Amino acid sequence: MTNDPVPGASGSIWTRPARLARGPVPEHSAAEIARAAISLADSYGLSAVTMRAVASAIGTAPASLYRYVNTRSEVLELMADQAAGEYKLQEPGTGEPVTDLLALAHQVLAVYRRHPWLLEIPPAVGLPGPNALAYMEHMLATLSGTAMSRYRKLELIGLFGGMIRAFAQMEAEQQRVGQDAAQWQEQVASYLIQVAADGQHPHLAAVLGAPPQDDDALAHEPIFDRALTRILTALLPARDSGSRDLG
């Protein structure tokens, strides 16, 4: 986190010069603002992150905060990128894209769990900051040995992030109503069995009443791992394919 916006400057917070050629050295930094805002959000929720509250947290007047950020939305951009800096991207990989991406997915999910307010920030707001770019670079490095076109690599990055966010959102909603994933699955299964018994849903009844199969053992694997592994395996080209994906 290096860029501190120039007072009154326009454009993205990530593309503005760090400071004007003349004038005093800034007393605060974008990283300091992000840390203060994250502390507020972690403790009291995203609604607690106001310009006044952030200014107070870093020991400056509300008007002075506008020397560094133009809007609250820019504070949210700083927060999201600061959270992305929690990924440990330097850990050695296995060379197997699915395995390495699944390990990264667990890191992303852990960040959502530590900072649930991230789910309230639209993913399409603003441009990616330095930590988000490092995350993208890491993913592209993981995919560099695959026979995927550049478009499909970028598409996979978007789908990957969306799947993890959706799972984190589901977890958060279950927590709000006092359920965990196992309780929810048990409740749904019980309901479906009851519905299937009425004879109006023969295909559902056939699935629920089918004898155990080999893949039923997969049900003991965490659903996050199971679902993400299957999706990634479907999106990635076969390792032994001799042709490159040009689509």
HUDAUR-V117368 format. One record per residue. SS is DSSP state (a for helix, b for strand, c for the rest). PSI is psi as a letter, one per 40 degrees, with the letter a starting at -180 (none if undefined). D_LAST is the distance of its C-alpha to the last C-alpha in whole Angstrom. Layout:
SS,PSI,D_LAST
SS,PSI,D_LAST
This chain:
c,h,36
c,d,37
c,h,37
c,h,40
c,i,39
c,h,42
c,h,44
c,e,43
c,i,40
c,i,37
c,a,34
c,i,32
c,d,34
c,e,32
c,e,32
c,i,36
c,i,38
c,d,40
c,i,43
c,i,45
c,d,46
c,i,50
c,i,51
c,i,52
c,h,50
c,i,48
c,d,50
c,i,47
c,i,43
a,d,40
a,d,40
a,d,43
a,d,43
a,d,40
a,d,42
a,d,44
a,d,42
a,d,41
a,d,44
a,d,45
a,d,42
a,d,42
a,d,46
a,e,46
c,i,43
a,d,41
a,d,43
a,e,46
c,g,43
c,i,45
a,d,46
a,d,49
a,d,49
a,d,46
a,d,49
a,d,52
a,d,50
a,e,49
c,f,53
c,i,52
c,i,53
a,d,51
a,d,51
a,d,50
a,d,47
c,e,45
c,e,46
c,d,43
c,i,41
c,d,41
c,i,40
a,d,40
a,d,36
a,d,36
a,d,38
a,d,35
a,d,33
a,d,35
a,d,36
a,d,32
a,d,31
a,d,34
a,d,33
a,d,30
c,e,32
c,e,34
c,h,31
c,g,32
c,e,29
c,e,31
c,h,31
c,i,30
c,i,27
c,e,27
c,e,24
c,h,22
a,d,20
a,d,21
a,d,24
a,d,24
a,d,22
a,d,25
a,d,27
a,d,26
a,d,26
a,d,29
a,d,30
a,d,28
a,d,30
a,d,33
a,d,33
a,d,33
a,d,36
a,d,38
c,g,37
a,e,36
a,e,37
a,d,33
a,e,32
a,e,34
c,h,32
c,h,29
c,d,26
c,e,25
c,h,28
c,a,28
c,i,26
c,h,25
c,a,28
a,d,29
a,d,29
a,d,26
a,d,24
a,d,25
a,d,24
a,d,20
a,d,21
a,d,22
a,d,19
a,d,17
a,d,20
a,d,19
a,e,16
c,d,16
c,e,17
c,i,14
c,f,11
c,i,8
c,i,6
a,d,9
a,d,8
a,d,7
a,d,11
a,d,12
a,d,11
a,d,13
a,d,16
a,d,17
a,d,17
a,d,19
a,d,21
a,d,22
a,d,22
a,d,25
a,d,27
a,d,27
a,d,29
a,d,31
a,d,32
a,d,33
a,d,35
a,d,37
a,d,37
a,d,39
a,d,41
a,d,42
c,e,44
c,f,45
c,i,43
c,i,41
a,d,38
a,d,40
a,d,42
a,d,40
a,d,38
a,d,42
a,d,43
a,d,40
a,d,40
a,d,44
a,d,43
a,d,41
a,d,43
a,d,46
a,d,44
a,d,43
c,e,47
c,e,47
c,e,46
c,e,44
c,g,40
a,d,40
a,d,37
a,d,37
a,d,41
a,d,39
a,d,36
a,d,39
c,e,42
c,i,40
c,i,41
c,i,39
c,i,36
a,d,35
a,e,32
a,d,35
a,d,36
a,e,33
a,d,34
a,e,36
c,i,33
c,h,33
a,d,31
a,d,29
a,d,28
a,d,27
a,d,25
a,d,23
a,d,23
a,d,21
a,d,19
a,d,18
a,d,18
a,d,16
a,d,13
c,i,13
c,i,12
c,i,15
c,d,17
c,e,18
c,h,15
c,e,15
c,i,12
c,i,9
c,h,6
c,e,4
c,none,0
